[in-house]
Amino acid sequence: MIMRAAAAVTGSARLDEWAVLTVLSDDVGHPMSQIAELTHTPPPTMTKLVDRMVASGLVYRRTDTVDRRRVFAFSTARGRQQHRRLQSLIDAALTDLSDDDQLCELADELHRRVVSNPESVATSSEVV
């Protein structure tokens, strides 16, 4: 399934960018450490990835007003548009899996958890 998703976005973006944009799609803003945890990306790699996404105009950072050491990342309008486009490519690639109902249910559940409550993915003890 991951290979299908990666193939779907090849040439237009990287799968790790889609993952970051998915976490940020709730328009709340998330600390870099949380994004790294949710996407299973080492923090130094996440910093480089977000730097690249900031340079591309997909993401912006804002320092926490309470704790100046903490930085939040947000999706820009361009980032939200990119996420919608990538998500539709991935959704189309995954529709080919419709004959495997269990796999489709697992993919839907994972997507629901990331979109509705990103922290539930990181804290869930269930194996999806």
C-alpha positions in Angstrom: 0.0 0.0 0.0 2.8 2.4 0.8 4.4 1.6 -2.5 1.2 2.4 -4.3 0.9 5.7 -2.5 4.5 6.6 -3.2 4.1 5.8 -6.9 0.9 7.9 -7.0 2.8 11.1 -6.0 6.0 10.4 -7.8 7.0 13.3 -10.0 4.8 15.8 -8.2 5.9 15.5 -4.6 7.4 13.1 -2.1 5.5 10.9 0.2 7.1 12.4 3.3 5.8 15.8 2.2 2.3 14.3 1.9 2.6 12.9 5.4 3.6 16.3 6.9 0.8 18.0 5.0 -1.6 15.4 6.3 -0.6 16.1 9.9 -1.0 19.8 9.3 -4.3 19.5 7.4 -6.2 20.2 10.6 -5.0 23.8 10.5 -4.2 23.8 14.2 -0.4 23.9 14.0 1.9 21.3 15.4 5.3 21.3 17.1 8.1 19.9 15.0 8.7 17.1 17.5 5.1 16.0 17.2 5.2 16.0 13.4 8.4 14.0 13.5 6.8 11.5 15.9 3.6 11.1 13.9 5.4 10.6 10.6 8.0 8.3 12.1 10.8 10.7 10.9 14.0 11.4 12.9 13.9 15.0 14.1 17.0 16.2 12.1 15.4 14.8 9.0 12.1 16.4 9.8 13.9 19.8 10.2 15.5 19.5 6.8 12.2 18.4 5.2 10.2 21.3 6.8 13.0 23.7 5.7 12.5 22.5 2.1 8.7 22.8 2.4 9.1 26.3 3.8 11.3 27.3 0.9 8.6 25.8 -1.4 5.9 27.9 0.2 4.0 24.8 1.5 4.5 25.3 5.2 5.4 28.2 7.6 6.7 28.2 11.1 5.6 30.2 14.1 7.3 30.5 17.5 5.1 29.6 20.4 4.1 32.8 22.3 4.4 31.1 25.6 7.6 29.1 25.2 9.9 30.8 22.7 11.9 27.6 22.4 9.0 25.8 20.8 8.2 26.1 17.1 4.9 25.2 15.5 4.4 24.4 11.8 1.4 25.3 9.8 0.3 24.6 6.3 0.0 27.5 3.9 -2.8 27.9 1.4 -0.5 26.5 -1.2 0.3 23.6 1.1 -3.4 22.9 1.7 -4.0 22.9 -2.1 -1.0 20.5 -2.6 -2.3 18.2 0.1 -5.7 18.0 -1.6 -4.1 17.2 -4.9 -1.8 14.6 -3.4 -4.6 13.1 -1.4 -6.7 12.7 -4.5 -3.8 11.0 -6.3 -3.3 8.6 -3.4 -7.0 7.9 -3.0 -7.2 7.1 -6.7 -4.2 4.7 -6.4 -5.7 3.0 -3.4 -9.1 2.4 -5.1 -7.4 -0.4 -7.0 -7.3 -2.2 -3.6 -11.1 -2.3 -3.4 -11.1 -6.0 -3.9 -9.3 -6.4 -0.5 -11.9 -5.2 1.9 -9.8 -5.7 5.0 -6.9 -3.8 3.6 -9.2 -0.9 2.6 -10.7 -0.8 6.1 -7.3 -0.6 7.6 -6.2 2.2 5.2 -9.5 4.1 6.0 -9.0 3.7 9.7 -5.4 4.9 9.5 -6.4 7.9 7.5 -9.3 8.7 9.9 -6.9 8.6 12.9 -4.4 10.9 11.3 -6.9 13.4 10.0 -9.3 13.5 13.0 -6.8 13.2 15.8 -3.1 12.9 14.9 -2.1 12.2 18.5 -4.2 9.0 18.6 -1.8 7.5 16.1 1.2 8.2 18.3 -0.4 7.0 21.5 -2.4 4.1 20.2 -1.3 0.7 21.4 -3.3 -1.0 18.7 -1.6 -2.3 15.6 -3.3 -1.0 12.5 
